[in-house]
Amino acid sequence: KYHRWKMADPRRRDSSPLETCGFVTYVLSFPLAIAYLAWAYIPDEVLHSSDITYYPEKIVAVHLPAYFLLLFVAVPLLYMGLNILSSPNADSLDTLYDGHSREFSCVSSGRKENFSDDCPVSIEQYDSSVPEISDIDASVINRLIFDRRQKERIHC
């Protein structure tokens, strides 16, 4: 039996509810903005003569922008300012170490020692076990990344 497959129309695409909600919000924002500005600037006598009598007080026209300004500008700025005040200076060692920092150590020639120049810095020199979780000193990271000898070994 011959079946015909129905091809999808390339001009039609199903839209998600989120896209629909965003489009409706975008379209409705313009008439609502015009109605808000009309309500804020048209005197009460003109509104009453047009039989519009049920609306909020005009003081709300001042409160709404102030509320949204406070909500979307002042609160995030206050939050960011408190975060900046509670963090240490950029040149402070407290940005690298804290009470939970654990110094990295490696096993070299059977004894445990701190990471220094005589300690291995390449992956091949470690045993296959998973090391303990610890912090590697920033000077070691800088030496591994920016040392010219390491870069020459990589490029050769």
C-alpha positions in Angstrom: 0.0 0.0 0.0 1.4 3.4 -0.9 1.6 6.0 1.9 2.0 9.7 1.3 4.0 11.5 3.8 2.7 14.9 4.6 5.5 17.5 4.6 5.5 20.3 7.1 4.8 23.7 5.7 8.2 25.6 6.0 6.3 28.9 6.3 4.5 27.8 9.5 6.3 27.3 12.7 4.7 26.4 16.0 5.4 29.1 18.6 6.0 28.3 22.3 3.7 29.8 25.0 6.7 31.9 26.2 7.0 33.5 22.7 3.3 34.2 22.6 3.3 35.7 26.1 6.2 37.9 25.2 4.6 39.1 22.0 1.3 39.9 23.8 3.1 41.8 26.6 5.0 43.8 24.0 1.9 44.7 22.1 -0.1 45.6 25.2 2.6 47.7 26.7 2.0 50.5 24.2 -1.7 51.1 24.9 -1.1 50.7 28.6 1.6 53.3 28.5 -0.6 55.7 26.6 -3.5 55.1 29.0 -1.1 55.7 32.0 0.2 58.9 30.6 -3.3 60.1 29.7 -4.5 59.3 33.2 -1.5 61.1 34.7 -1.7 64.3 32.6 -5.4 64.8 31.8 -7.2 66.8 34.5 -9.9 65.3 36.6 -12.6 67.5 35.1 -11.9 66.3 31.6 -12.0 62.7 32.8 -15.3 63.3 34.7 -16.8 64.9 31.6 -15.9 61.8 29.6 -17.8 59.7 32.2 -14.5 58.2 33.5 -14.9 58.3 37.3 -13.3 55.1 38.6 -9.5 55.5 38.6 -6.8 55.7 41.2 -5.7 58.9 42.8 -3.2 61.1 40.8 -0.5 60.6 43.5 -0.2 57.0 42.3 1.2 58.4 39.1 4.2 59.6 41.1 4.4 56.5 43.3 4.5 54.0 40.4 7.7 55.3 38.7 9.4 55.9 42.0 8.5 52.3 43.1 9.8 50.7 39.9 13.0 52.9 40.0 13.6 51.8 43.5 12.9 48.1 42.7 14.9 47.8 39.5 17.7 50.3 40.1 18.3 51.1 43.7 18.0 47.6 45.2 20.5 46.0 42.7 22.9 48.9 43.2 22.6 48.5 47.0 23.1 44.7 46.7 26.2 45.2 44.5 27.6 47.9 46.9 27.2 45.6 49.9 29.0 42.8 48.0 31.9 45.2 47.2 32.1 46.3 50.8 32.1 42.8 52.2 34.9 41.5 49.8 38.6 42.0 50.5 40.7 44.4 48.4 42.1 43.0 45.2 45.7 43.2 46.4 44.9 41.3 49.7 46.0 37.8 50.2 42.6 37.1 51.6 41.4 36.7 48.0 43.7 33.7 47.6 43.6 32.1 51.1 41.0 31.8 53.8 40.3 29.6 56.8 39.4 26.6 54.6 42.5 26.7 52.3 44.6 23.6 52.3 48.1 23.8 50.9 48.9 21.5 48.0 51.5 18.8 48.7 53.0 16.2 46.5 54.7 12.9 47.0 58.2 13.0 45.8 60.7 10.3 46.4 58.5 8.6 49.0 58.1 11.5 51.4 55.4 14.1 51.5 56.6 17.7 51.1 55.2 21.1 50.1 55.1 22.1 46.4 58.4 23.7 45.6 61.0 23.7 42.9 62.2 20.1 43.6 58.6 18.8 43.6 57.4 17.4 40.3 55.2 19.8 38.2 54.3 17.5 35.4 51.5 15.0 35.3 53.7 12.1 34.3 55.6 12.2 37.6 52.6 11.6 39.8 51.3 8.2 40.7 47.9 7.0 39.5 46.1 7.7 42.8 43.7 10.6 43.1 45.3 13.4 45.3 43.4 15.0 48.2 41.5 18.2 47.4 43.7 21.1 48.1 44.7 24.6 46.8 47.6 25.1 44.5 49.6 28.2 45.3 49.2 31.1 42.8 53.0 31.3 42.3 53.0 27.6 41.1 50.2 28.3 38.7 52.0 31.3 37.3 55.2 29.3 37.0 53.4 26.5 35.1 51.6 28.9 32.8 54.0 31.7 32.2 57.5 30.0 32.5 59.4 30.4 29.2 61.0 27.0 29.6 57.6 25.4 29.8 56.4 27.3 26.7 59.6 26.3 24.8 59.0 22.6 25.7 55.4 22.8 24.4 56.4 24.5 21.1 59.3 22.2 20.3 
